[in-house]
Amino acid sequence: MTVNELELKVKELIISNYGSLKNFTEKINMPWSTLDSILKRGFANSNITNVLKITKELQIDSESLVDGSIVSLANNLSTVNALAAHFDGDEYTPDELEEINRFADFVRNRRK
């Protein structure tokens, strides 16, 4: 996904979930002009604090976003919980489960 396509997808995601960019910026306590600038020049060229505010509220993975894809953390969380249900006791730490989930995402993405 190109920079412009990625930012357009994020913009569409914001509008579909918050009705407008203004509503979203109010929710994350960010000036509208800052979000507008990020969407125009790209996430990779933006302040990390602002990127994290956006990705946290949208529940998307910030590392994947900077790498050019949108990965929902909401889906990852349910996957981690599903994975955790298949393991007995404290076999894996939350960090290890997250790593297992990333690997599962990697394997699923190879199918595409």
C-alpha distance (Angstrom), angle and dihedral (degrees) to the residues before:
residue distance angle dihedral
M1 . . .
T2 3.80 . .
V3 3.78 123.1 .
N4 3.80 93.3 -103.0
E5 3.82 92.3 46.9
L6 3.79 91.9 49.6
E7 3.78 94.6 50.3
L8 3.80 90.6 45.0
K9 3.83 90.0 53.5
V10 3.81 90.9 49.6
K11 3.80 90.1 48.3
E12 3.82 90.1 51.2
L13 3.80 90.0 48.1
I14 3.80 91.0 51.6
I15 3.80 93.7 48.1
S16 3.80 93.2 46.0
N17 3.81 91.7 51.5
Y18 3.81 102.2 34.0
G19 3.80 104.7 24.3
S20 3.79 94.1 -124.4
L21 3.78 143.2 16.4
K22 3.80 88.8 -111.5
N23 3.82 92.4 57.6
F24 3.79 89.7 48.9
T25 3.80 94.4 49.2
E26 3.79 90.1 50.1
K27 3.81 89.6 51.4
I28 3.82 93.0 52.3
N29 3.80 95.2 36.1
M30 3.80 95.4 -119.8
P31 3.80 127.7 135.1
W32 3.80 111.9 -104.9
S33 3.80 89.8 -127.9
T34 3.83 90.4 58.6
L35 3.80 92.7 53.9
D36 3.80 90.8 44.2
S37 3.80 89.9 52.5
I38 3.81 92.4 48.9
L39 3.79 91.6 50.3
K40 3.81 90.5 50.2
R41 3.81 101.1 44.5
G42 3.80 100.1 30.4
F43 3.78 139.0 -106.1
A44 3.79 94.8 -94.5
N45 3.81 89.8 63.5
S46 3.81 95.0 47.8
N47 3.78 137.0 98.2
I48 3.80 108.8 -87.4
T49 3.81 92.7 -133.7
N50 3.79 90.6 58.1
V51 3.80 92.8 45.8
L52 3.81 89.9 51.0
K53 3.82 91.8 49.8
I54 3.79 89.7 53.4
T55 3.80 97.0 43.8
K56 3.81 93.5 44.5
E57 3.79 93.0 53.3
L58 3.81 93.1 43.9
Q59 3.81 90.6 44.4
I60 3.78 93.0 -128.4
D61 3.79 128.6 136.9
S62 3.81 110.7 -98.3
E63 3.80 95.1 -156.1
S64 3.79 92.0 53.1
L65 3.79 90.4 47.0
V66 3.79 92.1 55.5
D67 3.82 87.8 46.9
G68 3.81 89.1 56.0
S69 3.80 105.8 -97.9
I70 3.77 137.6 93.3
V71 3.80 114.1 -127.3
S72 3.78 119.1 178.5
L73 3.79 115.4 -131.8
A74 3.79 89.4 -160.6
N75 3.82 88.4 66.0
N76 3.79 91.1 43.3
L77 3.78 91.8 51.8
S78 3.77 92.0 53.4
T79 3.80 89.4 46.6
V80 3.80 90.9 50.9
N81 3.80 90.1 49.0
A82 3.80 90.7 48.7
L83 3.79 90.4 48.9
A84 3.79 91.0 47.8
A85 3.78 90.4 53.4
H86 3.81 89.3 60.3
F87 3.80 93.9 56.2
D88 3.79 124.9 75.1
G89 3.79 120.0 -125.2
D90 3.78 120.9 -33.7
E91 3.77 95.8 -26.5
Y92 3.82 93.0 138.3
T93 3.79 132.7 30.2
P94 3.83 119.9 -127.9
D95 3.84 88.3 -104.6
E96 3.80 91.0 52.5
L97 3.81 90.9 48.4
E98 3.81 88.7 51.0
E99 3.80 90.0 51.6
I100 3.81 90.4 48.9
N101 3.80 88.7 50.5
R102 3.81 92.4 50.7
F103 3.79 89.4 51.3
A104 3.82 90.2 49.5
D105 3.83 88.7 51.4
F106 3.80 89.5 49.4
V107 3.80 91.2 52.6
R108 3.84 92.0 46.7
N109 3.82 91.4 48.5
R110 3.82 91.4 53.9
R111 3.82 87.8 65.3
K112 3.81 91.8 64.2
